[in-house]
């Protein structure tokens, strides 16, 4: 079977640059905290990766904290920066934010999936210092939140701003400094790096208590010996993931949306979106049915987030956008990877048309 992988928002294929850096680091015996020659060699690889991530995402190297992934990076931000503050988050945020700790206040979104700025301003004005958590791009719909407006509201009300940039990193020119954020979470495998490594970027001069104190690594902000091979791959992927390459992917995404037909609803289409993502609603057909049928045809797509242990259910993102339970359970996500072939749209549309024709025959 000629398989076409279209589930990049769950995990991007590994970039060759990341593979090469990871394999080279596997041969280094030293611990980056050791002061002998092998330890110093490992430290150089670690700091090179830190500099690569910092350069790509508008941070100082010393303000990049490596973690086991974005879930940990988000938890570090909420526990470290949210102490003594109300935590405000949009209702379409990833579970890594919404479930990070109890007492998070959820804010509504508009029908197109963008954060309701009036609701945010009202919440900020209601009193008490706050930490606002907003994702740059939604993992299910690709919708981009109005981060500049969010940042201005945070500054007006002296609130801290944490941005989950997992789905935007490497696909859009995302910068911690450019966003005016206090912290930003990243995940390596969402930009073509290895799984199991991420980072929290901090505004210069801002520090936080360690979630995992351990042996004082990462300038005392995250204990535990650094996963050097994964981090080396992360740095190489960050350097290789040039957002300028997204124009070709956006063309393929647009071709898919143009070809599915008027009967298919593209969720979030009225808002700016990350270039590689489309969320397609096929009325009356459960997402699980669509995913399985397309999988048998060699199309690897998904139903909402891939972070729910394989469970397919009505998406909390789509429910927050005002869809009913039945509608929310009938949408699939198509997310094109960095190495999508030029005929990806054509191949998907052929498989999708065959699926719809088969469903029509069965209904008759």
C-alpha positions in Angstrom: 0.0 0.0 0.0 1.2 3.5 -0.9 0.8 5.1 2.5 0.3 8.9 2.9 1.1 10.3 6.3 -1.2 13.2 7.2 -1.0 13.3 11.0 1.8 15.8 11.5 0.1 17.6 14.4 0.3 14.3 16.3 4.0 14.0 15.3 6.1 15.2 12.4 8.4 12.7 10.6 11.9 12.9 11.8 14.1 15.3 9.8 17.4 14.0 8.4 19.3 16.7 10.2 17.7 15.7 13.5 18.5 12.0 12.9 22.1 12.8 12.2 22.5 14.9 15.3 20.8 12.4 17.5 22.9 9.5 16.3 26.1 11.4 16.7 25.2 12.3 20.3 24.4 8.7 21.1 28.1 7.9 20.8 29.1 10.5 23.5 29.7 8.7 26.8 30.0 11.8 28.9 27.5 13.4 31.2 27.1 17.2 30.4 27.6 17.9 34.2 30.9 16.2 34.4 34.0 18.4 34.2 36.4 15.9 32.5 37.0 15.9 28.7 34.1 13.6 27.8 31.7 15.6 30.0 32.9 18.9 28.4 32.3 17.3 24.9 28.7 16.4 25.9 28.2 19.9 27.4 29.3 21.5 24.0 26.6 19.5 22.2 24.0 20.4 24.8 24.8 24.1 24.6 24.9 24.1 20.8 21.4 22.7 20.8 20.3 25.3 23.3 21.7 28.0 21.1 19.9 26.6 18.0 16.5 26.6 19.8 17.1 30.1 21.2 18.1 31.4 17.7 15.0 30.0 16.0 12.5 31.2 18.7 13.8 34.6 19.8 15.3 33.8 23.2 18.6 34.0 24.9 20.3 30.5 25.2 20.5 30.9 29.0 16.7 31.2 29.1 16.0 27.9 27.3 15.1 25.1 29.8 15.0 21.6 28.3 12.2 19.3 29.4 10.8 15.9 28.6 8.2 17.6 26.3 5.7 20.3 26.0 3.4 18.8 28.7 6.2 19.2 31.2 7.1 22.7 29.9 3.5 23.8 30.3 3.3 22.3 33.8 6.5 24.2 34.7 5.1 27.5 33.5 1.7 27.1 35.3 3.2 25.8 38.6 6.2 28.2 38.6 4.6 31.4 37.2 1.1 30.8 38.4 1.9 30.6 42.1 -0.3 33.2 43.9 -2.1 34.1 40.6 -5.4 33.3 39.0 -4.8 31.1 35.9 -6.9 32.0 32.9 -7.0 29.7 29.8 -9.1 29.4 26.7 -11.6 26.6 26.6 -9.8 25.1 23.5 -6.4 24.8 25.1 -4.6 21.5 25.1 -5.3 19.2 28.1 -1.6 19.8 29.1 -2.8 23.2 30.1 -6.4 22.6 31.2 -5.4 19.6 33.4 -2.1 20.9 34.7 -3.5 21.9 38.1 -6.9 22.5 39.7 -8.7 25.8 39.7 -7.9 26.9 36.1 -10.6 29.4 34.9 -11.7 28.6 31.3 -12.5 31.4 28.9 -14.9 31.1 26.0 -13.9 31.2 22.4 -15.8 32.5 19.4 -17.5 30.3 16.8 -14.3 30.4 14.6 -12.2 29.1 17.5 -10.4 32.3 18.4 -10.3 33.4 22.0 -13.0 35.8 23.1 -11.0 38.9 23.9 -13.9 40.7 25.6 -14.2 37.7 28.0 -10.5 37.8 28.7 -10.6 41.5 29.4 -13.5 41.1 31.8 -11.8 38.3 33.6 -8.6 40.3 33.9 -10.5 43.3 35.2 -12.3 41.3 37.8 -9.3 41.6 40.1 -6.2 39.7 41.3 -2.9 39.0 39.6 -3.3 36.5 36.7 -1.3 34.2 34.5 -3.0 33.9 31.0 -2.3 30.8 29.0 -3.0 30.9 25.3 -1.8 28.5 22.5 -0.4 30.1 19.4 -2.2 27.5 17.1 -4.9 25.0 18.0 -3.8 21.4 17.6 -7.2 20.3 16.2 -8.3 23.1 13.9 -5.1 25.0 13.3 -6.8 28.3 14.4 -4.4 31.1 15.4 -5.3 33.1 18.4 -4.9 37.0 18.3 -1.7 36.9 20.4 -0.8 40.5 19.9 -4.2 41.6 21.3 -3.9 39.1 24.2 -0.4 40.5 25.0 -1.7 44.1 25.1 -4.5 43.1 27.5 -2.0 41.3 29.7 0.3 44.3 29.8 -2.7 46.6 30.6 -3.7 44.5 33.6 -0.2 43.5 34.6 -0.8 39.8 34.0 1.8 37.3 32.9 1.4 35.5 29.5 2.4 31.9 28.8 2.1 30.8 25.1 1.9 27.1 24.1 3.6 27.3 20.7 3.8 23.6 20.1 1.8 23.6 16.8 3.2 26.9 15.5 6.9 26.2 16.2 8.7 25.6 12.9 5.6 26.4 10.8 5.3 30.1 11.6 7.9 32.7 12.5 7.1 32.4 16.3 9.4 34.4 18.6 9.2 34.7 22.4 10.4 38.3 22.2 8.1 39.1 19.3 5.1 37.8 21.1 5.9 39.8 24.2 5.3 36.6 26.2 6.8 35.7 29.6 7.2 32.1 28.7 6.7 29.7 25.8 6.4 25.9 25.5 7.8 23.9 22.6 7.9 20.3 21.6 10.7 18.8 19.4 8.6 16.1 17.6 6.1 18.6 16.4 8.8 20.2 14.2 10.6 17.1 13.0 12.7 16.4 16.0 12.7 13.3 18.2 9.9 12.5 20.7 10.4 12.9 24.4 12.0 16.3 24.5 10.7 19.9 24.6 11.6 23.3 26.1 10.3 26.1 28.2 11.6 29.5 27.1 11.6 32.3 29.7 11.6 36.1 29.3 15.0 37.6 30.3 15.2 38.2 34.0 12.2 35.9 34.8 12.9 32.8 36.8 10.7 30.2 38.4 11.0 27.5 41.0 11.9 24.1 39.7 9.1 21.6 39.3 11.8 18.8 39.4 14.6 20.2 41.6 16.9 17.1 41.3 20.6 17.8 40.9 20.3 21.4 39.8 20.7 21.0 36.1 19.4 23.6 33.7 20.5 26.4 36.0 18.6 24.9 38.8 15.3 25.0 37.0 14.9 21.4 35.9 16.8 18.6 37.6 17.9 15.3 36.0 20.6 14.4 33.5 19.7 16.0 30.2 18.5 13.6 27.4 21.5 14.6 25.3 20.7 12.7 22.0 17.1 13.9 22.0 18.2 17.4 22.8 20.8 17.4 20.0 18.1 16.2 17.6 15.8 19.0 18.9 18.4 21.7 18.2 19.0 20.4 14.6 15.3 20.2 13.9 14.7 23.7 15.2 17.4 25.0 12.9 16.1 23.1 9.9 12.4 23.9 10.5 12.3 27.1 8.4 8.8 28.6 8.4 9.4 29.9 4.9 9.0 26.3 3.7 5.4 26.3 4.9 4.1 28.1 1.7 4.2 24.9 -0.3 2.4 23.0 2.5 -0.3 25.8 2.7 -0.9 25.3 -1.1 -1.6 21.6 -0.5 -3.9 22.3 2.4 -5.8 24.9 0.4 -6.2 22.4 -2.5 -7.7 19.8 -0.1 -10.2 22.4 1.2 -11.1 23.5 -2.3 -11.6 19.9 -3.5 -13.8 18.4 -0.7 -16.9 20.1 -1.9 -19.6 22.4 -0.4 -21.1 19.6 1.6 -18.0 19.4 3.8 -17.6 22.0 6.5 -14.1 23.3 7.2 -14.0 24.1 10.9 -12.2 27.4 11.8 -12.0 28.4 8.1 -13.1 32.0 9.1 -10.0 32.5 11.2 -6.3 32.7 10.5 -4.8 29.2 10.7 -1.5 27.4 10.8 -0.6 26.5 7.2 -0.6 22.7 7.4 -4.0 22.0 9.1 -7.6 21.5 8.1 -10.4 20.1 10.2 -13.2 18.6 8.0 -16.7 17.8 9.2 -18.6 15.1 7.3 -22.1 15.3 8.7 -23.6 12.1 9.9 -20.4 10.0 9.8 -18.5 9.4 13.1 -14.9 10.4 12.9 -13.8 7.0 14.0 -15.5 5.5 10.9 -13.7 8.0 8.6 -10.3 7.5 10.2 -10.5 3.7 9.9 -11.8 3.8 6.4 -9.0 6.2 5.3 -6.4 4.2 7.2 -7.4 1.1 5.2 -6.9 3.3 2.0 -3.4 4.3 3.2 -4.3 7.8 4.5 -3.1 8.4 8.0 -5.3 11.1 9.5 -6.7 11.6 13.0 -9.8 12.6 15.0 -8.9 15.5 17.1 -5.9 15.4 19.5 -3.6 12.4 19.6 -3.0 12.9 23.3 -6.0 10.8 24.6 -4.5 7.3 24.5 -6.2 6.5 21.2 -9.7 7.3 22.5 -12.0 8.8 19.9 -14.7 11.0 21.4 -16.4 14.4 20.8 -13.7 17.0 20.8 -13.7 19.5 23.7 -12.3 22.0 21.2 -15.2 21.7 18.8 -17.7 21.7 21.6 -16.3 25.0 22.8 -16.7 26.4 19.3 -20.4 25.7 19.6 -20.8 22.5 17.8 -23.3 19.8 19.1 -22.0 16.5 20.4 -22.9 14.6 17.2 -21.2 17.2 14.9 -18.1 17.4 17.1 -17.7 13.7 16.9 -17.9 13.7 13.0 -14.8 15.8 12.3 -11.4 14.6 11.2 -8.1 16.5 11.2 -5.8 16.4 8.2 -2.3 17.8 9.1 0.3 17.8 6.4 3.9 17.1 7.4 7.0 19.0 6.3 7.8 16.4 3.7 4.4 15.9 2.2 4.7 14.9 -1.4 3.4 17.3 -4.1 0.5 15.0 -5.0 -0.7 14.8 -1.4 -3.9 16.8 -1.9 -4.8 14.8 -5.0 -4.3 11.4 -3.3 -6.2 12.4 -0.2 -9.1 13.8 -2.3 -9.3 10.6 -4.3 -9.5 8.5 -1.0 -12.0 10.9 0.6 -14.2 10.8 -2.5 -14.2 7.0 -2.5 -15.1 7.0 1.2 -18.0 9.4 0.7 -19.2 7.3 -2.3 -19.1 4.1 -0.3 -21.1 5.8 2.5 -23.7 7.0 0.0 -24.1 3.5 -1.4 -24.4 2.0 2.1 -27.0 4.6 3.0 -29.1 3.8 -0.1 
